Amino acid sequence: MTEYIVETRGVGKNYGSTVALKDVSIHIKRGEIYGLVGDNGAGKSTMLKLLAGHIYPTEGEVALFGKTGEKELERCRPQIGFMIEHPGFFPYLSVEKNLEYCRLLKGVPGSEKNEEILKLVGLWERRKTKCRELSMGNKQRLGLAVALIGEPEVLVLDEPINGLDPSGIIDLRKMLLKLNRDKNITILLSSHILSELEQTATTFGFLQKGKLIEEIGIQKLREKCQDYLEITVSDPQTYLAMLSEVFGKENYRVYPGEVIRIFNPQKSAEEYSKLALQYGLVVTGLRRQQTSLEDYYMDLKGGNQR
């Protein structure tokens, strides 16, 4: 049995002369929450459409539950719940009738499950509301409800927090973590809201301009997201020379605006500040913090561009 429940192998997708994806191989194990990270236009939605069978790869192959080939993939896809881009519904039908229509369309027995699903996504009180009256956030909730029809083993969600207010984002996060924990549902979600993925995902895939620039587990990512001291001084070159001479080898990087970040600092903030003052340098900024996922992604993008 394959180690991966969802996998792509050297997948590429071209739209005419435009390359949307190039040689992308992602690997998702059962029970993971996989965060697909990338700017708008990086290829996230294209990747999810390939998994859903909405489009076909120009090169490479998709594997679901270890199966490849379009006939095998079509047999596997009912085990996956998809919500890709903006979900569309019949505007003059109620929430519960739209959900029932989708259940019948999928050929899933058991209309009694609709109540459970609507309660789970927080739409039970609005089940009689016509879809044209729903906010964008509630349409996202209904899209998630449709994805949950048939108790899928995998959920594939494209920007699921779009349109949700802060309370809705927290509710969705709790819901996804509960589905993953209690029902062992594997979840693939794409987002450009990195602070939210940081609280949810166990594995990350970073897409940039259609290429996968890194795939990394949460533990290794935390090791790489180092503690750092950020110091802004009047003369960075002089400060760095003194830093190496007095404190020995330091892991640092210089940023625009005369900002220096010292990673995994071995001294206290006061000692780094005092060093600058000893050589007559002006310290205009000093703070110590942990590298966020957003910082890591921006550094990764920058390194890839260089």
MARDREN-935693 format. One record per residue (C-alpha): x, y, z negated. Coordinates in steps of 0.2 Angstrom, whole numbers, plus 5000, padded with zeros to 4 digits. Each point is the difference from the previous one (the first is absolute). Example, Ala and Ser with C-alpha at 12.3 -4.5 7.8 and 13.67 -1.06 7.14 Angstrom:
<pts>
506249784961 500650175003 
</pts>
This chain:
<pts>
500050005000 500650175005 500650124986 499050145007 498250035002 500250155012 501550025011 500550085016 501549945010 500950135010 498450095004 500050145013 498550105007 500150125015 498650125006 500750035018 501750084997 499650044982 500849884987 498949984985 500949864992 501749925004 500749844993 499050004984 500149854988 499050014984 499849864987 498649994988 499949874987 498349934992 499550114985 501150155005 499450185001 500950065015 500250195003 500350055018 500850174999 500250135014 499650175006 498550035012 500549935017 501349874992 499049855007 499049954984 498350005008 500749915016 500749864989 498449984991 499049995016 501249875006 499649894985 498150035002 500149955018 499450175007 501550015011 501449885005 501850014999 501150045015 501449894992 500249894985 498749914991 498850014985 499849864988 498549984987 500149864988 501449935010 499049995016 500450085016 499250015017 498450105003 498749854998 500849964983 500150184995 498150025003 499749854989 501050084986 499350185001 498449964991 501049974985 500650185000 499050154996 500550155011 499750194998 500950095013 499950195003 498350084997 498749874997 498450035012 498349964994 498250035006 499650184994 498249974997 500149844991 500249984981 501649954992 499349834996 499349975018 501650045008 500949884988 498749875004 500250035019 501949974998 499749844990 498949935014 501250065013 501449904992 498949854998 500349994981 498649924990 499450064983 499150185000 500049994981 501950045000 499650175007 499550074983 501649944992 501050085014 499150174999 500250004981 501849965002 500450145011 498950124991 498650025012 498549914992 499250164994 500150065018 499449845008 498450095007 501050155007 500150025018 501849995007 499950175008 499850084983 501549924992 501650094997 501649955008 500649924984 498449894999 500149955018 501849944995 499249904986 498749925012 501449965012 500849914985 498449914996 499949945018 501849934999 499549904985 498649915008 500349815000 501350014985 501650025011 501749934995 500850165007 499550185001 500750125013 499750184996 500550155011 500150164989 498749944988 500150154988 499550125014 498650124995 500049944982 500150124985 501249974986 498849894990 499649905016 501849975003 500349944982 498449885002 500649935016 501849974993 499249914985 498949905012 501449945012 501149954985 498549904993 499749915016 501849965002 500249944982 498349914997 499749935018 501849995006 499550105015 501550055011 499950195004 500850095014 499750194999 500750145010 500250184993 501050165001 499550034982 501649934993 499650044982 498549895001 500949855008 501350024987 498749954987 499249855010 501249925012 501249854996 500950015016 500350145012 500350015019 500650175007 499650055018 500750145009 499750045018 499449825003 501449914992 500149914983 501550094992 499949904984 499049874991 500249994981 499349924984 499550114985 501449944989 501350045012 499250165004 500050054982 501849964999 500450125015 498850134993 501450064989 500050124985 500850165006 500550174994 499750155011 501150154998 500050165010 501650104999 500750165008 501549915009 499649815003 501749965008 501050074985 498849914988 500249835009 501950015000 500050034981 498749874998 501249875008 501550064991 499250014982 498749865000 500749885013 499049925014 498250055000 498649955012 499350165007 499250085015 499950185005 498350085006 499650165008 499950154988 501649964991 499249864991 501049854994 499249834994 501149894989 499349825000 500049904985 501050134990 501149944987 500050164990 498750114992 499250155009 500950124989 501749935004 499750025019 499450184997 501550044988 501249945014 499350135012 500150144987 501849964996 500550045018 499050165000 498649925011 498250064998 498749864996 498350055007 499149834998 500249854990 498849854998 500149814998 498749885007 499749845009 500049985019 498249995006 499449895014 499750165010 501850054997 500649835004 499050005017 500650175005 501949954996 499749845010 499350095015 501450134999 501349865000 499249915014 499950165011 501950034996 
</pts>
